[in-house]
Amino acid sequence: MTKVAAFYQNLMHDMKTQYYTASSLDGFIADSNNSLDWLLQLGNVSETSYPQFFSEVGAIAMGSTTYEWILNHHKIEHGEYPKTWVYQQPTWVFSSRTLPTIDGANVHFVKGDVQPVHAEMAKVAGDKNIWLVGGGDLAGQFFDADLLDEIIVTIASVTLGSGAPLLPRVITTPPLKLLSATTYGTAFAELRYEICRSKASTAS
């Protein structure tokens, strides 16, 4: 861990940066067409841990594909994009492209290194958590910077064969620490993991 990352970790106290998402059994968070229809057919999100998780979120980060998916799936009648943004929490969207905006939305478009953006998000989140909505590579960038604390993934009872990978990183030594495993009905199993940092990464 870098000295800067260690400083912000001390500053944040109990705040966690969490990658909370859903995945197919074979490890994809969206199919090859960036669709979530396979997930939406399976049940009501309010019957999972999501309401409690979301109540503890103070800032949000996502990639451009996730942002565009939200825009395209929350259109208003006879309109192109939502009248209001779907989240009240301040949101940071990582993208190298110019994306559509929503009037009055507390959305910041950023690119490049995740570390300074994370520091800004931490100040805004206060004693609440930072939610990495997706995609998997963005969560991987936070992992690379030693800024990811937990992975909470709900495994859905489907396989997709291909699509957007859950977390395209090699994490073997030390392995993730399983904190809990919870089932919701017959379609979902939620696994909560803590990121275990090596002695080498935590010493600096």
N, C-alpha and C positions, 0 to 999 in steps of 0.2 A: 504494500500500500504506500502511495506517495504521502509526503508530509502534508500536502494540501488536502488530500482526501481524508487523512487522519484528523486534521483540524476540523473539517466539516462534520465528520462523524461525531466528534466530541460535542460540537455545537448543537447537533440535532437531537442528542440525548436518546429518547425512546422512539423517535420517529423512525419509521421503516420505509424503505423503497421496495415496493412489491410488484412483481410481475404476476398479475391475476388474469387468468384467461381460461378458455376451454379448448380442448384438443380432441381429435379423433383418437381411437385406440392405437392407430399406427402413427401418431405423432404429427398431425397437421392441424393448424388453427383455421385454415380456410381451404376450400378445394381449389382445383386448378383454374377455376373461373372467378376466384376471389368471392365465392358465395358462401353464406352461412345457413343456407336452407336446410342442410343436413342437421344442424344444431337446433334451429328454431322449431323443428317438428317434434322435438323430444320432451318439451315440458316448459313450465313457467319459471322464469328466473327468480321470481319472488319466493319460490319454494326451496331455494338453495341458500348458501351463505351470503349471497350477493347483497341483500339489504343491509345486513350488519357490517359487512366489509365496506360498502359504499359510504355508510355513515361516518366512517373513520378516515375518509380520504380528504386531504386538504389541497392537493394539486395533482394535475394529470399530465402525462406525456404520451404522445403517440406518433406514429409515422404517417406519411402522406397517404398511403393506401388505406389505412384505417380511417383517417379523416374523411377521405372521399367516400368510403363505404357508408359512414354515418350520414353524410350529406345526402347521398343517393337514396337512403332508406328512411329518411325523415322529411320527405318532401311534403309540402302543403298542397291542398287542392288548388289547381290552376296556378301553381307557383313553381318556381325552379328549385328553391332551397328553403329550409325552415325559416319561419319568422324569428325564432329564437334558437340559440344554441342549446343542445340537449343537456349540457352540464353547467351547474352553477359555479363549480370550482374553476379557478384559473387553469387554462390548458395551454400546453406548449406543443406545437406541431413541428416535428423535424422533417424538413424537405429541402431539396435543392431546386425544386420547381416553384413557379408561381401558382398558388391555389386560390380558388374562390373564397371570399370572405362573407361573413354574416354580420350585418349592422348590429352594433351593440354587444357583440359576443366578446367575452374576455379570453381571446385566443391570441397567442403569440407565435409567430412563425420564425423558426430558427433553423440553423444548420451548423454542421461542424462538430467540434468536441462537445461531448455531453457533460463534462465536468463543470464548466462555468454555468451552464444552464441548470444543472442539478442544484448548485449552490443558490441560485436565484429562486428555484422552486422550493427549496428547503426553508428559506426565509418566509415565503408566503404561506407554506403549509403549517408553520408553527409546530404545535404538538400533535398534529395529525399526520397521516402517511401520504407518501407519493405513490400514485398508481401508474404503472407502465401498462397501458392498454394493449399495445402491440405496435408493430409486428415483432416477430421473433428476433430479427437481427438487431432492432433497436434495443430490445432487452439485453441482447448479447453485448452491445456497446457499453451499457451500464455495468454489466458484469466485468467486461474488460477493464473498466476504470475503477473496479473495487467499490462500486456504489450500489450494487444490488444486494438486498438483504434476504428476501424471501421469494420463492416461486410458489404460487398457489394455482394449481391446474386442475380443472374439472375434466376428467376423462369421460367422453361420451361413448355410448355403446354402438359406434359405427366405425367403419374403416373407409378411407378415401382413396388410397393407392398413390396419390400424389397431391401436391398443393404447396401451401406456405408452411414451412417447418416450424415446429414449436419453439425451438431454441437451437439455432445452428452453431453450437459451440461444443468443444470437447471439455467435459468436466469429469475428471476421474480421480485426481489426487490433490486435495482430499475430496471425497465424494460428498454429495449433498446429504444433509441430515434430515430424515423424515420426521416431522413433528406430529402429524396426524393423518388419518385416513378416514373419510366419512362417506357413507353412501346416501344418495338421495333417490328414493324410488328404485326402479329397475334400470334406469338409463344413465345415471351419473355416479361417479366415484371421485370425490375431491381429495387430492393429495397436496399436503402443505409441506414445503421443504425450506430449510434454512441453508443459506450459503455459508459453508465452512471455509474460512480463509486459511491458507497455509501459514506456518510460523514465519517463513521468509517474507510473505506479503504483509504480515501484520507487524513486523519488527521495525520497519523504517518509519 
